[in-house]
Amino acid sequence: MLNRRVSFAVLNPATEETIAELDQAGVEETDAAVARAKEAFPAWRAVAPADRARLLRRLATLVEEHGEELAGIESRNVGKPIGGARAEVAMVAAVFHFYAGAVEKQYGETIPVGGGIDMTFREPLGVVGLIVPWNFPLNIASWKLGPALACANTVVLKPAELTPLSALRLEELILEAGIPEGVVNVLAGPGRVVGQRLVEHPDVAKIGFTGSTEVGRSVMAGAAATIKRVTLELGGKSANVVFADADLEKAAAAAPYAVFDNAGQDCCARSRILVQKSVHDEFLDYLVEATRRVKVGDPQLEETEMGPLISAAHRETVASFVDGEPLFRGDVPEGRGFWYPCTIIEASNDDRIAREEVFGPVAAVIPFDDEAEAIRIANDTPYGLSGSIWTRDGARALRVTRALETGVLSINSNSSVRPTTPFGGFKQSGFGRELGMHGLAGYSEVKNVYYATED
């Protein structure tokens, strides 16, 4: 029987138009990609660290040179506002620059022992499978590719089926940078086929996965059969805690972009806004007015701040969380496109809207009495990825940050992610860290060597 190619359409979520038709990878293509990566591993591992660093710097420079092209691809394929897409591409370049610099800084240790010398080495794992989501396709791909390549692993990268275009273009730039064929292999196909095969494949040493907690559980279970190393960056239901002594106007002006950026399709979204009761009404007035100013529309326009959701099915899911009349509902463009308005709901932490990850532009405002209750509510979730604390009291800020069961926190800010600092969650938001020097640990093994020197 002939092996018939199956194709699939890639859509622009702002217009619902098809922007590409691609061949769909399956098990056979996945096995072939793993075989290429396995074959390329010995030579890539043997590349001198300085030369590997040079290649990563060249890749970073190419990303910068093709920044407008890559931002355009990401904007059309994901529905991102073009300004946000440019910022994300700039971060991709910064990540590759950072890991180019990290290649020669993976130091081992010498450990005092009797009778000889003890030393440690950081060794690559081999072939790693990287599975990235549709909300930040190129950005999150770089978070995994950077440390994986810096540690001399070879890679099979599976972008989300909805948003494969920027990863496919990045693969071309990787080859143009001089990184050998087979070192990075990009496969466009469904997670239930390509992703599952990577998880099961005996020649894949590690899976780096970003996505939902539900799928993360299946990745972890599947990896157990071959004792694969796993890094999981999963869901979130982060708290944005506003105390009465905070700069309320500043906190309220920042809050919409902590939820509605990327149309709320962000595991870091501070979608639970906890507000101290004594300033609840005043803060809500500021929050509604700030949300009203968010510009929703055509992602190709420079002034646009929020675009559409990724698909019609996802729009239905987001809408299912909103019962009754919200406190505020914004406007969206008429006509085609998977639009959903900025929405604010008053809630308690027991409501579904406060318990589950909506992954859309919906914020739940939850009142609290005092510091102890704020901490209790913020921690009353199975997730622990991100969050913010707004207060002018420095001692309180430190007390609360230490008490929150969360991997990434900001004080008087909603900024979570930098190439130089570790990123990852507590509890069911996953484990392992990406970015910064911490990101290298997930893509290498420690080898200990004792060298006897006695006669």
C-alpha positions in Angstrom: 0.0 0.0 0.0 1.3 3.5 -0.9 2.1 5.8 2.0 -0.3 8.6 1.3 0.5 12.1 2.5 -2.1 13.7 4.8 -2.2 17.5 4.7 -3.7 20.0 7.1 -4.6 23.7 6.9 -3.0 26.4 9.0 -5.4 29.3 9.7 -5.1 33.0 10.5 -7.4 33.3 13.6 -8.1 37.0 12.9 -9.6 36.3 9.5 -10.2 32.5 9.5 -8.4 32.3 6.2 -6.0 29.4 5.3 -2.5 30.7 5.2 -0.7 27.4 4.6 -1.2 23.8 3.7 1.3 21.4 5.2 2.0 17.7 5.1 1.2 16.1 8.4 3.9 14.2 10.1 3.1 10.8 11.6 4.8 7.9 13.4 7.0 7.1 10.4 8.2 10.7 10.0 8.8 10.9 13.8 10.9 7.8 13.8 13.0 9.1 10.9 13.5 12.4 12.6 14.7 10.7 15.8 17.1 8.5 13.7 18.5 11.7 12.1 19.0 13.3 15.5 20.6 10.1 16.9 23.0 9.9 13.9 23.9 13.6 14.2 24.6 13.5 18.0 28.2 12.2 18.1 29.5 14.8 15.7 27.5 17.6 17.4 28.8 16.6 20.8 32.3 16.7 19.5 32.0 20.3 18.3 34.4 22.4 20.4 32.4 24.6 22.9 33.7 27.8 21.4 32.5 26.7 17.9 29.1 25.7 19.3 28.9 29.1 20.9 29.8 30.8 17.6 27.0 28.9 15.8 24.4 29.9 18.4 25.5 33.5 18.2 25.1 33.3 14.4 21.6 31.9 14.9 20.7 34.7 17.2 22.0 37.3 14.7 19.9 35.6 11.9 16.8 35.8 14.1 17.5 39.5 14.6 18.0 40.1 10.8 14.8 38.2 10.0 12.9 39.7 12.9 10.2 41.5 10.9 9.6 38.4 8.8 9.3 36.1 11.9 7.1 38.6 13.7 4.8 38.7 10.7 4.6 34.9 10.6 3.8 34.8 14.3 1.2 37.6 14.1 -0.7 36.0 11.2 -0.5 32.4 12.5 -1.3 33.1 16.2 -3.3 36.3 15.9 -0.8 38.3 18.0 -0.6 42.1 17.7 2.4 42.9 15.5 4.0 45.0 18.3 3.9 42.0 20.7 5.1 39.6 18.1 8.2 41.8 17.5 8.9 41.9 21.2 8.7 38.1 21.3 11.1 37.7 18.4 13.5 40.0 20.1 13.4 37.8 23.1 14.1 34.7 21.0 17.3 36.3 19.7 18.2 37.3 23.3 17.7 33.7 24.5 20.0 32.3 21.8 22.6 35.0 22.6 22.4 34.1 26.3 22.9 30.4 25.7 25.7 31.1 23.2 27.5 32.8 26.1 26.6 29.9 28.5 28.2 27.1 26.4 31.6 27.7 27.8 30.4 28.4 31.3 29.1 24.9 32.2 31.8 24.3 34.8 32.5 21.0 36.6 33.9 20.7 40.1 36.8 19.2 41.8 35.9 17.7 45.2 38.5 17.0 48.0 38.8 13.3 48.6 41.5 11.0 50.0 43.8 9.0 47.7 43.2 10.9 44.5 41.2 13.5 42.7 37.4 13.6 42.3 35.8 15.7 39.5 32.5 16.2 37.8 31.5 16.7 34.2 28.3 17.9 32.6 27.4 15.5 29.8 24.6 15.9 27.2 21.6 13.6 27.3 21.5 12.7 23.6 18.3 13.1 21.6 15.7 15.3 23.3 12.1 15.8 22.2 10.7 19.3 22.6 7.0 19.8 22.5 5.8 23.5 22.4 2.3 25.0 22.6 0.4 27.3 20.3 0.3 30.4 22.5 4.0 31.4 22.2 5.3 29.1 19.5 8.7 30.6 18.6 9.4 32.1 22.1 8.9 28.8 24.0 10.7 26.9 21.3 13.8 29.0 21.9 13.6 28.5 25.7 14.1 24.8 25.1 16.3 24.8 22.0 18.8 27.3 23.6 19.9 25.1 26.5 19.4 21.9 24.6 21.9 22.9 21.9 24.2 24.6 24.4 24.5 21.3 26.2 25.3 19.5 22.9 22.1 17.6 22.6 20.3 17.0 19.3 16.6 17.8 19.0 13.3 16.8 17.5 11.0 19.8 17.9 7.2 19.5 17.6 5.4 22.8 17.4 1.6 22.8 18.0 -0.4 21.7 15.0 -2.3 25.0 15.0 0.9 27.2 14.9 3.8 25.4 13.2 4.9 28.1 10.7 7.5 30.1 12.8 9.2 26.9 13.9 9.5 25.6 10.4 11.1 28.9 9.3 13.4 28.8 12.3 14.6 25.4 11.2 15.7 27.0 7.9 17.6 29.7 9.8 19.3 27.0 12.0 20.7 25.4 8.9 21.7 28.8 7.5 23.6 29.5 10.7 25.8 26.5 10.0 24.3 24.1 12.6 24.6 20.7 10.9 21.7 18.9 9.4 20.0 16.5 11.8 20.9 18.5 14.9 17.4 20.1 14.9 14.5 18.4 13.2 11.0 20.1 13.2 7.9 18.0 12.8 4.4 19.5 12.1 1.8 17.1 13.2 -0.8 16.2 15.9 0.4 15.8 19.5 -1.6 12.6 19.9 0.6 11.1 17.2 4.0 12.9 17.0 4.1 14.0 20.6 3.1 10.6 21.9 5.7 8.8 19.7 8.4 11.1 21.0 7.4 10.3 24.6 7.4 6.6 23.9 10.5 6.4 21.6 13.4 4.5 23.3 16.0 6.7 21.6 14.6 9.9 23.0 16.4 10.6 26.3 14.3 13.6 27.5 11.0 15.4 26.9 10.7 19.1 27.4 7.0 19.9 27.4 4.9 23.1 27.7 1.2 22.8 27.7 -1.8 21.9 29.7 -1.6 20.1 33.1 -3.9 17.4 31.7 -1.5 16.6 28.8 1.4 17.0 31.1 0.1 14.1 33.2 0.0 11.8 30.2 3.6 12.9 29.1 4.9 12.1 32.6 3.1 8.7 32.6 4.3 7.8 29.1 7.9 8.8 29.9 8.0 6.4 32.9 8.2 3.4 30.6 11.7 4.3 29.5 12.6 6.5 32.5 12.9 9.6 30.4 14.0 12.9 31.9 11.0 15.3 31.8 10.6 19.0 32.2 7.0 20.2 32.5 5.8 23.7 32.3 2.0 23.4 32.7 -1.1 25.4 33.6 -1.5 28.3 35.9 -4.1 30.3 37.8 -2.0 33.1 39.1 -3.0 35.7 41.7 -2.5 39.4 41.3 -2.7 40.5 45.0 -3.5 44.2 45.6 -3.1 45.5 49.1 -4.8 48.7 50.3 -1.5 50.6 50.6 -0.6 49.9 46.9 -0.5 52.6 44.2 -4.0 51.6 43.1 -3.9 53.5 39.8 -0.6 51.9 38.8 -1.8 48.5 39.8 -5.1 48.9 38.0 -3.4 50.2 34.9 -1.1 47.2 34.7 -3.7 44.6 35.6 -5.5 44.3 32.3 -2.2 43.5 30.4 -1.4 40.8 33.0 -4.6 39.0 32.0 -5.5 40.1 28.5 -2.1 40.1 26.8 -2.1 37.5 24.1 -5.9 37.4 24.6 -5.4 35.8 27.9 -3.8 32.7 26.3 -0.9 32.7 28.8 -0.1 30.3 31.6 1.3 33.2 33.5 -1.9 35.3 33.3 -2.8 36.9 36.6 -6.4 36.0 36.1 -7.3 36.0 39.8 -7.2 39.7 41.0 -7.3 39.7 44.8 -8.2 43.1 46.2 -8.2 44.2 49.8 -11.8 45.0 50.8 -11.1 48.5 52.0 -10.1 49.6 48.5 -12.2 47.1 46.5 -14.6 49.6 45.0 -12.0 52.3 44.2 -9.7 49.7 42.6 -12.6 48.3 40.5 -13.3 51.8 39.1 -9.7 52.1 38.0 -9.6 48.6 36.6 -12.7 48.9 34.5 -11.5 52.2 33.1 -8.1 50.7 32.2 -9.7 47.7 30.6 -12.0 49.9 28.6 -8.9 51.4 27.0 -7.4 48.1 25.8 -7.4 48.3 21.9 -8.8 45.0 20.5 -8.6 44.6 16.7 -6.6 43.7 13.6 -3.3 42.3 14.8 -1.5 43.9 11.8 -2.3 47.4 13.1 0.4 49.0 15.2 -2.0 50.3 17.8 -3.7 46.9 18.5 -3.0 45.5 21.9 -5.2 42.4 21.9 -6.1 40.0 19.0 -8.4 37.0 18.6 -8.4 33.6 20.3 -6.6 30.8 18.5 -9.7 28.9 17.3 -13.5 28.7 17.3 -13.3 25.6 19.6 -11.2 27.5 22.1 -13.6 30.5 22.0 -16.4 28.1 22.9 -14.4 26.8 25.9 -13.6 30.3 27.1 -17.3 31.4 26.8 -18.4 28.4 28.9 -16.7 29.9 31.9 -18.9 33.1 31.9 -22.3 32.7 33.4 -24.7 35.6 33.9 -23.8 39.3 33.5 -20.2 40.2 34.0 -19.0 43.3 35.8 -17.5 44.5 32.5 -17.5 43.2 28.9 -15.5 45.0 26.2 -16.1 45.3 22.5 -14.7 43.2 19.7 -14.6 43.6 15.9 -17.6 42.4 13.9 -17.2 39.7 11.2 -14.8 36.9 10.8 -12.2 36.0 13.4 -12.2 34.1 16.7 -12.8 37.2 18.9 -13.7 37.3 22.5 -14.1 40.5 24.6 -12.1 41.5 27.7 -14.3 40.4 30.5 -14.2 41.1 34.3 -16.2 39.0 36.8 -16.7 39.4 40.5 -16.2 36.0 42.1 -15.2 34.0 45.2 -12.3 31.6 45.1 -14.7 28.7 45.2 -16.2 29.6 41.8 -15.2 27.6 38.7 -13.9 30.8 37.1 -11.4 31.1 40.0 -10.5 27.4 40.1 -9.8 26.4 36.5 -7.5 27.9 33.9 -9.7 29.8 31.4 -6.8 30.6 29.0 -8.8 33.6 27.7 -9.4 37.3 28.4 -11.5 36.8 31.5 -10.4 38.1 35.0 -12.0 37.2 38.3 -11.9 39.8 41.0 -11.8 38.3 44.5 -12.0 40.4 47.8 -9.9 39.7 50.9 -9.7 41.1 54.4 -6.1 41.0 55.5 -2.6 39.6 54.6 -3.3 36.2 56.1 -6.5 35.7 54.0 -4.7 37.0 50.9 -2.1 34.3 51.3 -4.7 31.6 52.0 -6.7 32.5 48.9 -3.7 32.9 46.6 -2.4 29.4 47.7 -5.8 27.8 47.4 -5.3 26.4 44.0 -3.6 23.3 42.5 -1.4 25.6 40.4 1.6 27.7 41.4 3.2 29.3 38.3 3.3 33.0 38.6 1.8 36.0 40.4 2.2 39.6 41.5 2.1 41.5 44.8 1.2 45.2 45.0 2.2 47.0 48.2 4.3 49.9 49.4 5.3 47.9 52.5 8.6 46.2 51.8 8.4 43.9 54.8 5.0 42.7 53.7 6.1 42.2 50.2 8.9 39.9 51.4 6.6 38.0 53.8 4.0 37.4 51.2 6.5 36.3 48.5 8.0 33.7 50.9 4.5 32.5 51.8 3.1 32.1 48.3 3.5 28.6 46.7 4.5 30.0 43.4 7.6 29.7 41.2 7.8 33.2 39.7 6.7 36.3 41.5 6.8 40.1 40.8 6.5 42.9 43.3 4.7 46.0 42.0 5.1 44.6 38.5 3.5 42.0 36.3 6.8 41.0 34.6 7.6 37.3 34.8 10.1 36.3 32.1 13.6 37.2 31.3 16.2 35.2 29.4 18.6 35.4 32.3 16.3 34.3 35.2 14.8 30.9 36.0 11.2 30.2 35.0 8.9 27.4 36.2 6.2 26.4 38.6 5.2 24.7 41.9 2.5 22.0 42.4 0.6 21.1 39.2 2.2 23.9 37.2 5.0 21.5 36.6 8.6 21.0 37.6 12.1 21.9 36.3 13.2 25.3 35.3 13.7 27.0 32.0 15.8 30.1 31.1 18.9 31.4 32.8 21.7 29.1 33.8 19.1 27.0 35.7 17.8 26.0 32.2 21.0 24.0 31.5 20.4 21.6 34.3 17.5 20.0 32.5 19.5 19.1 29.4 22.6 17.6 31.0 23.7 14.8 33.4 26.3 15.1 36.1 29.1 12.5 35.7 31.4 12.0 38.7 34.9 10.7 38.2 37.4 9.5 40.8 41.0 9.4 39.7 43.3 7.5 42.1 46.8 9.0 42.5 48.3 6.7 45.1 51.1 4.4 44.1 
